[in-house]
Amino acid sequence: MCRSIKTLYNFEPPATEQEIRAAALQFVRKLSGFNVPSRANEAAFERAVEEVSASAARLLESLVTTAEPRDREVEAERAKARSAARFGTQLS
């Protein structure tokens, strides 16, 4: 999976439309192999992004869990710690 696509489910506050669209855009880019589509493919590309966004939003709305929502800031700190452990810390 594309590393730019982040988990959007079970966070407080919930994922925004912009976050869902950004994930859909990354997904369509990965599938198509285009970072920016040609004019000939632009309409199909945008349609795919809209359809994936709508599908992802429906999925997120329909999922259920008994787990407590995760805090975005805590998860971001954990991701930074994993990155530092994996790649080493960088000096500023």
N, C-alpha and C positions, 0 to 999 in steps of 0.2 A: 504494500500500500504506500501511497505517496506520504512522505514524512510531513508534508505541509498540512495534511488533513488531520485535524484534531478531534478528539472525542467531544461531542456536544451534548450528550445525554446526562441527566441527573446533576446539573450544576445549579447553584443559586448565585445570581439570578439565572433564569433559563437562557438558552441560546437565542440570539437575536436573528432577525431575518437576514441581516448583513453577514453574520457568521455562517449561517446555513448556506447562503448564496456563495460565499467565498469557498466553502468546502465543496460545493457542487461545481464551481468553476475549476478548482484544482482537479477534481475527479474527471471532468470532461476533457481537460487539457491532457491528463494522463492517458485517457482512453484514445483520444484522437491523435496524440503526438504533436498537436499544435499549441504553441504558447499564445499565438495570435493567429486566428484563421485568415485565409485569403478572402477577398471579397466574394468569391464564388461560394465559399463555405460558411460565410459569416452568419447567414440566416439559420442554417442547420445547427451551427455551433450554439448560437444564442437560444434556439428552441430547446436544445438538449440541456443547457444550463438551467433554463426555466423549469423543464420537466423534472430534472433531478432535484432541484430546490424544492419543488412542490412535494415530490415523493418523500424527500428527507424530512420535511416539516410534518407531513402526515405520520411518518414513522415515529418521530420524536414525541408527537402528541399522543400516540396510541400506546407507547411503552409504559409499563407499570413496574414499580419496585417498592420494596419495603425499606431499602437502604436510605440513610440520611443523604440529602443533597451534598455534593462536594463543593468546597469553597474554591473559587477560581484562583485566588491569591496563594493559597496553600499548595494547590496543584502546580502552579507556576514555579514556586520555590522548589518543589520536589523535582520538577523537570530540569531546573537549573543545576541542582545537586547531581542528578543522574548524568547530565551533560558534562559537568566538571569532572566527575569520576571517570567517565568514558574517554574524554578528550584531554583532560588535564586543565588546570586553571590557566587563564591567560593573564599576563601582567598588563596593566593599563599604561 
